[in-house]
Amino acid sequence: MTNTVSPLDKSAQIAVIGAGTMGAGIAQVAAAYGHPVILFDMNPEAIERGINHIKSGLERQVSRGKMTQEALDALLANISPATEIEALADSKLVIEAIIEDLGIKRGLLANLEATCATDAILATNTSSISVTALGAEMSNPERLVGMHFFNPAPVMKLVEIVSGLATSQAVADQTHATATAWGKQAVYTKSTPGFIVNRVARPFYAESLRIFEEGGADLATLDQVIKGAGNFRMGPFELMDLIGHDVNYAVTCSVFDAYYQDPRFLPSLTQKALVECGRLGRKSGHGFYDYAEGAEKPAAAITTGGNAPAQVQVVGDQGVANALVERMEAKGLNVEKQASDTESYIKVGAARLCLTDGRFATEVAATGNPDTALFDLALDYNAATALAVSFADQCSEAAKQDVIGLFNALDINLSVIDDIPGLVVMRTVAMLANEASDAVNQGVCTAADADVAMRGGVNYPQGPLAWADAIGVAHVFNTLSNLQQCYGEDRYRPSALLRRKFFAGATFHG
């Protein structure tokens, strides 16, 4: 959707309700653009803390030469404190960033309707409450829109513009244009559980949790593979520890319940146990990892050695893994290519090496070569620093050593994990793409906005649908279909839109 609506003028007064970290951050963003901003809180000490928090953050920028003292002074001069709701009467946009409680927010919105002009936009920064439900008791719910910032608001680029059933398109468009003018990446979304980011992100945690629970690999290894092959900034266990397991588990349970216990969103018993025993992550000093002073973080399992490859035979087109072949050639390996329209594999020594497609290596081996190994997805095989591999139960020790030797010759930190279908990065990305596809299919957002949201909201290295196009929609579809067959669960069912794209031979973009 192309938004041609103009943003609110810089002279328009913006009000932010709630002077906590999020509210103060939003106030800073609006003031930096040049708006006169009122920071409202019933507690004057909270306002003082909020403004001091803004000031201290900006002073660090000044000390690093990223901001002038004059710009700092001008920004702070744009922010005025208020403890009386009447001070918000002339605001053109009011953004509430208070406690996540439906009743309290509804009460506030009723006061704002009675106080502000009828053309003022009322926005909520809620991350979990339905915008439709918030507007249900309003006289004019069409003026209510979600404006979901991500923490910290001055740093994170994404803002989800959330429309409830009654939200006016004109209100959504002007809010979108205003957020864009503030330097944010604004995306449209319907008010459905989790909006875009908190819904689509669930598999990032869920798949690694499941692999860990099945004994596929340890925490440190899974984190390293996700970062080193998938190029994610943090591994799932590191990130859950940072977010806090009480928060992350609560969001998962909320989405699970909101979608009537859809198995795609099934919470983890492992994470539940951490919450129950108070191991909440960094903030409690212990989560998946121990953060006590002097505690040693476990190292990822790296497999070294192996047989130096005398020759590598590449049969057929390797698709997204063609870059792995390029890396072999760049390293000076003897690579022989053989055309094939029906097969795709890499032969090294006794081993037959294939990109995972959601099956067990043992299952693939049963169809032909017992010396089968599967390798994981990487965002860019030329740059990957880590990769996971699994071996079929039938695989000989000699073939294993041939595979290990190949990846060590490529200077890749190789982690041999148990024979888990889909391995780590492939099944995670396939599930992220599947969830994004389902959101698009249900009219929650566009494919473009789904990708922008996941890159801007949680710093994914690639939008999941663009990533699915790069892997190949057919490979993603087959991976999910095979995972569904392996586990016998609806959790891995391919999205209807993904299935349609597969049979049409189409992509999500272009």
C-alpha positions in Angstrom: 0.0 0.0 0.0 1.4 3.4 -1.0 0.5 6.2 1.5 0.3 9.6 -0.1 -1.2 11.3 2.9 0.8 14.1 4.5 2.1 13.7 8.0 1.1 16.0 10.9 2.8 19.4 10.6 5.8 20.0 12.9 3.7 22.7 14.6 1.1 20.1 15.7 1.2 19.4 19.4 1.9 15.7 20.3 1.0 14.3 23.7 2.5 11.1 25.2 0.8 9.6 28.3 3.1 7.6 30.6 6.6 8.8 31.4 8.2 5.4 31.7 11.0 4.1 29.4 8.7 3.6 26.4 6.7 6.8 26.9 9.8 9.0 27.4 11.4 7.3 24.3 8.3 8.1 22.1 8.3 11.7 23.4 12.0 12.0 22.4 11.3 10.8 18.9 8.5 13.3 18.4 10.5 16.1 19.9 13.5 15.3 17.7 11.3 15.9 14.7 10.4 19.3 16.0 7.0 18.9 17.5 6.0 20.6 20.7 5.5 17.5 23.0 3.6 17.2 26.2 4.8 14.3 28.4 2.0 13.5 30.8 2.0 11.4 33.9 0.0 11.7 37.1 3.3 11.3 39.0 5.5 14.4 38.6 8.5 12.4 39.8 8.0 10.0 37.0 8.0 12.8 34.5 11.3 14.1 36.0 12.8 10.7 35.7 11.6 10.3 32.2 13.1 13.6 31.0 16.3 12.9 32.9 16.5 9.6 31.1 16.1 11.4 27.8 18.7 13.9 28.7 21.3 11.4 29.9 21.0 9.4 26.7 21.4 12.5 24.6 24.4 13.6 26.6 26.1 10.4 25.7 25.5 11.1 22.0 27.0 14.6 22.5 30.1 13.2 24.2 30.6 10.8 21.2 30.2 13.6 18.7 26.9 12.2 17.3 24.9 15.2 18.4 25.6 18.9 19.2 24.8 20.5 22.5 22.5 23.0 20.6 20.5 20.1 19.2 20.2 18.5 22.6 18.9 21.8 24.1 16.5 22.3 21.3 15.0 18.8 21.7 14.6 19.1 25.4 13.0 22.5 25.0 10.3 20.9 22.8 9.2 18.7 25.8 6.8 20.1 28.4 5.6 18.2 31.5 1.9 17.9 32.5 0.0 16.2 35.3 -3.4 17.5 34.4 -5.3 15.9 31.5 -6.7 19.3 30.4 -3.2 20.2 29.2 -3.7 17.7 26.4 -6.7 19.5 24.9 -5.0 21.0 21.9 -3.0 17.9 21.0 -3.4 16.6 17.4 -2.0 13.2 18.3 -2.1 11.6 21.7 -0.1 8.4 22.3 -0.8 6.4 25.4 2.0 4.2 26.8 0.6 3.1 30.1 0.1 -0.3 31.8 -1.2 -3.1 29.7 -4.7 -3.3 31.3 -7.8 -3.2 29.2 -10.0 -1.5 31.8 -7.4 1.2 32.7 -6.8 2.0 29.0 -10.5 2.3 28.3 -10.9 4.7 31.2 -8.1 6.8 29.8 -9.5 6.8 26.3 -12.9 8.0 27.7 -11.2 10.9 29.4 -9.3 11.8 26.2 -12.5 11.7 24.1 -14.0 14.2 26.6 -10.9 16.4 26.6 -9.4 16.5 23.1 -10.8 17.9 19.9 -12.8 15.6 17.8 -10.2 15.6 15.0 -7.4 14.6 17.3 -5.9 11.1 16.7 -5.9 8.9 19.8 -3.1 6.2 19.5 -2.2 3.3 21.8 1.2 1.8 22.1 -0.3 -1.5 23.3 1.6 -4.7 22.2 -0.9 -7.2 23.4 -4.4 -5.7 23.7 -6.9 -5.6 20.8 -7.3 -2.2 19.4 -10.9 -3.2 18.5 -11.5 -4.1 22.2 -10.0 -0.8 23.4 -12.3 1.2 21.1 -15.4 -0.8 21.8 -16.7 1.7 24.4 -15.6 4.9 22.7 -18.0 7.3 21.1 -15.8 7.7 18.1 -13.6 4.5 17.8 -12.7 5.4 14.2 -10.1 7.9 15.7 -8.3 5.2 17.6 -5.3 3.5 16.1 -2.4 1.4 17.4 1.0 3.0 17.2 3.2 0.1 18.4 6.8 1.3 19.0 9.6 -1.1 19.8 12.0 -0.7 22.8 14.1 1.5 22.8 11.8 3.7 20.8 14.5 6.2 19.7 16.7 3.4 18.4 14.3 0.8 17.0 13.1 1.7 13.5 9.8 -0.2 13.3 6.4 1.2 14.2 3.3 -1.1 13.6 0.3 1.0 12.6 -2.6 -1.2 13.9 -6.2 -0.8 12.7 -9.1 -2.1 14.8 -12.4 -2.9 13.1 -13.6 0.7 13.5 -10.3 2.5 12.8 -10.6 5.0 9.9 -8.3 4.4 7.0 -7.6 8.2 7.0 -6.5 8.0 10.6 -4.3 5.0 9.9 -2.8 6.7 6.9 -1.9 9.9 8.6 -0.4 8.0 11.6 1.6 6.0 9.2 2.8 9.1 7.4 3.7 10.8 10.7 5.7 7.8 11.9 7.5 7.7 8.6 8.3 11.5 8.8 9.8 10.8 12.3 12.3 8.5 10.6 10.5 5.2 11.4 9.7 2.2 9.2 5.9 2.2 9.5 3.9 -0.9 8.5 0.2 -1.5 8.4 -1.4 -4.3 10.3 -4.8 -5.5 11.4 -5.5 -5.8 15.1 -5.0 -9.5 15.5 -3.1 -11.3 18.3 0.6 -10.4 18.2 0.1 -8.0 15.3 3.0 -8.8 12.9 6.2 -9.1 14.9 5.1 -10.9 18.0 3.2 -13.4 16.0 5.7 -14.1 13.2 8.6 -14.3 15.6 7.3 -17.2 17.7 9.1 -20.0 15.7 12.4 -18.3 16.2 12.2 -19.4 19.8 10.0 -22.4 19.5 12.0 -24.5 17.0 15.3 -24.2 18.8 13.5 -25.0 22.1 12.0 -28.1 20.5 15.4 -29.2 19.1 16.9 -28.7 22.5 14.1 -30.7 24.2 14.6 -33.6 21.8 18.4 -33.7 22.5 19.3 -32.5 19.1 22.0 -30.1 20.3 23.0 -28.1 23.4 22.1 -24.4 24.0 25.4 -22.9 23.0 25.6 -24.9 19.8 22.1 -23.9 18.7 22.9 -20.3 19.4 26.1 -20.4 17.5 24.5 -22.1 14.4 21.7 -19.6 14.3 24.2 -16.7 14.5 27.0 -18.2 12.4 24.9 -19.7 9.6 21.6 -17.7 9.8 23.4 -14.4 10.6 20.9 -13.5 13.3 22.4 -11.0 15.8 21.6 -13.2 18.8 20.8 -16.9 19.2 17.3 -17.8 20.5 18.5 -18.8 24.0 20.6 -15.7 24.4 17.7 -13.5 23.2 15.1 -15.2 25.6 17.5 -14.6 28.5 17.8 -10.9 27.4 14.0 -10.4 27.0 13.2 -12.3 30.2 11.5 -15.6 30.3 8.5 -14.2 32.3 7.9 -11.8 29.4 8.7 -14.1 26.5 6.7 -17.0 27.9 3.8 -14.8 28.7 3.7 -13.5 25.1 3.9 -17.0 23.7 1.0 -18.1 26.0 -1.0 -15.0 25.1 -0.7 -15.7 21.3 -1.3 -19.5 21.9 -4.6 -18.8 23.8 -5.6 -16.0 21.4 -5.4 -18.4 18.5 -7.5 -21.1 20.4 -4.5 -23.3 21.2 -3.2 -23.6 17.6 -0.2 -26.0 17.9 2.0 -23.6 15.9 2.2 -21.5 19.0 2.5 -24.2 21.6 4.5 -22.9 24.7 7.6 -24.8 25.9 7.6 -26.8 29.1 11.3 -26.0 29.4 10.7 -22.3 29.4 7.7 -22.7 31.8 10.0 -24.5 34.2 12.5 -21.6 34.1 9.7 -19.1 34.9 8.4 -21.3 37.8 11.8 -21.5 39.4 12.6 -17.8 38.9 15.4 -18.2 36.4 14.2 -15.3 34.3 17.4 -14.6 32.4 19.8 -11.7 32.7 17.6 -9.7 35.1 17.6 -12.6 37.7 21.2 -13.6 37.1 20.3 -17.0 35.6 18.2 -18.3 32.7 19.4 -20.7 30.1 22.8 -19.4 30.9 24.4 -18.4 34.3 25.1 -14.7 34.5 26.8 -14.7 37.9 30.1 -13.0 38.2 32.8 -15.4 37.0 30.3 -17.9 35.6 31.7 -19.6 32.5 29.5 -19.6 29.5 29.4 -23.0 27.8 31.1 -23.4 24.5 29.4 -24.6 21.3 30.2 -28.1 20.2 32.7 -27.9 17.3 33.8 -30.9 15.3 37.3 -30.7 13.9 39.6 -32.9 12.0 38.3 -35.3 9.4 39.7 -36.4 6.0 41.1 -33.7 3.7 39.0 -33.7 0.6 40.9 -35.0 -2.5 38.0 -34.1 -4.8 34.4 -32.9 -4.5 31.8 -33.9 -7.1 28.8 -31.5 -7.4 25.8 -33.2 -9.1 23.0 -31.0 -10.3 22.0 -27.5 -9.3 22.4 -26.8 -5.6 20.0 -23.9 -5.5 20.5 -21.7 -2.5 23.6 -23.7 -1.7 25.4 -22.9 -4.9 27.3 -20.4 -2.8 28.8 -23.3 -0.8 30.2 -24.6 -4.1 31.7 -21.2 -4.8 33.3 -21.3 -1.4 34.9 -24.6 -2.2 36.3 -23.3 -5.5 37.6 -20.1 -3.7 39.4 -22.3 -1.2 41.1 -24.1 -4.1 39.4 -27.5 -3.7 39.2 -29.8 -6.7 35.5 -29.4 -7.7 34.0 -31.5 -10.5 30.5 -30.5 -11.7 28.1 -32.9 -13.3 24.8 -31.7 -14.8 21.6 -33.4 -13.7 17.9 -32.5 -14.0 16.8 -35.1 -11.5 19.4 -35.1 -8.7 21.1 -32.6 -6.5 23.9 -33.6 -4.1 27.5 -33.1 -3.3 29.8 -36.2 -3.2 32.9 -36.1 -1.0 34.8 -39.3 -0.4 32.3 -42.0 0.5 29.6 -39.4 1.6 26.6 -38.1 -0.2 25.8 -34.6 1.1 22.5 -32.9 0.6 20.8 -29.7 1.8 18.2 -30.6 4.4 14.6 -30.7 3.2 12.8 -31.5 6.5 13.5 -35.2 6.5 15.7 -37.3 8.8 19.1 -38.0 7.2 18.3 -41.6 8.2 15.1 -41.4 6.1 16.9 -40.0 3.1 19.6 -42.7 3.4 16.9 -45.4 3.3 16.0 -44.3 -0.3 19.5 -45.0 -1.7 22.9 -44.2 -0.3 23.5 -45.2 3.4 26.4 -42.8 3.6 24.1 -39.8 3.7 24.7 -36.5 5.5 22.5 -33.4 5.5 23.7 -29.8 5.9 21.8 -26.8 7.2 20.7 -23.6 5.5 22.9 -20.5 5.7 22.0 -17.0 4.8 25.2 -16.7 2.8 27.4 -19.8 2.5 30.3 -17.7 1.4 30.3 -15.7 4.6 29.0 -18.4 7.1 31.2 -19.0 10.1 29.2 -21.9 11.4 27.0 -24.7 10.1 25.1 -27.8 11.4 25.3 -31.2 9.8 23.5 -34.4 10.7 24.4 -38.0 9.7 22.1 -40.9 8.9 22.1 -43.7 11.4 23.4 -46.0 8.6 26.4 -43.6 7.7 29.8 -45.1 8.0 32.6 -43.6 10.1 34.7 -43.1 7.0 31.9 -41.1 5.3 31.5 -38.9 8.4 35.2 -38.1 8.4 35.0 -37.1 4.8 32.2 -34.6 5.5 33.9 -33.3 8.6 37.1 -32.8 6.6 35.3 -30.9 3.9 33.8 -28.3 6.1 37.0 -27.9 8.1 38.8 -27.3 4.8 36.3 -24.4 4.2 37.1 -22.8 7.6 33.5 -23.3 8.9 32.9 -24.1 12.5 31.1 -27.4 12.0 28.6 -28.7 14.6 27.5 -32.3 14.1 24.1 -32.5 15.7 21.7 -35.4 16.2 19.6 -36.5 13.2 16.8 -33.9 13.7 14.5 -33.2 10.7 15.1 -29.8 9.2 18.2 -29.2 11.3 18.3 -25.7 12.8 18.3 -22.7 10.5 16.3 -24.3 7.7 13.4 -25.4 9.9 13.5 -22.1 11.8 13.4 -20.0 8.6 10.8 -22.2 7.0 8.5 -21.8 10.0 9.1 -18.0 10.1 8.2 -17.8 6.4 5.2 -20.0 7.0 3.8 -17.8 9.8 4.5 -14.6 7.7 2.7 -16.3 4.8 -0.3 -17.1 7.0 -0.4 -13.5 8.2 -0.5 -12.2 4.6 -3.1 -14.8 3.7 -5.3 -13.6 6.5 -5.1 -10.0 5.4 -3.1 -9.0 8.5 -0.4 -7.3 6.4 1.2 -7.3 3.0 4.2 -9.5 2.1 6.4 -6.4 1.9 5.3 -5.1 5.3 5.8 -8.6 6.9 9.4 -8.5 5.8 10.0 -4.8 6.8 8.5 -5.6 10.2 10.7 -8.5 11.0 13.9 -6.7 9.9 13.0 -3.5 11.6 11.3 -4.8 14.7 13.6 -7.7 15.7 16.6 -7.1 13.4 16.3 -10.2 11.3 19.0 -10.4 8.6 16.4 -11.0 5.9 12.7 -10.7 5.7 11.2 -14.3 6.1 9.2 -14.1 2.8 12.2 -12.7 0.8 14.3 -15.4 2.4 11.7 -18.0 1.3 12.0 -16.7 -2.3 15.8 -17.0 -2.1 15.7 -20.6 -0.8 13.0 -21.4 -3.3 9.3 -21.6 -2.4 9.2 -25.2 -3.4 12.0 -26.2 -1.0 10.3 -24.3 1.8 7.0 -26.0 1.1 8.6 -29.5 0.8 10.6 -28.9 4.1 7.4 -28.0 6.0 5.5 -30.9 4.4 8.2 -33.3 5.4 8.4 -31.9 8.9 4.6 -32.4 9.2 5.0 -36.0 8.1 7.9 -36.6 10.4 6.1 -35.3 13.5 2.6 -36.1 12.5 1.5 -32.6 13.7 -0.5 -29.8 12.4 2.1 -27.4 13.8 4.1 -27.8 10.6 1.2 -27.5 8.1 2.2 -25.3 5.1 0.2 -22.1 4.9 -2.6 -22.0 2.3 -0.8 -19.1 0.6 2.5 -20.9 0.6 0.8 -24.0 -0.9 -0.8 -21.8 -3.6 2.6 -20.2 -4.4 4.2 -23.6 -4.7 1.6 -25.0 -7.1 1.7 -21.7 -9.1 5.5 -21.8 -9.3 5.3 -18.2 -7.9 7.2 -16.2 -5.4 6.1 -13.8 -2.6 7.9 -10.8 -4.2 8.1 -9.9 -7.8 
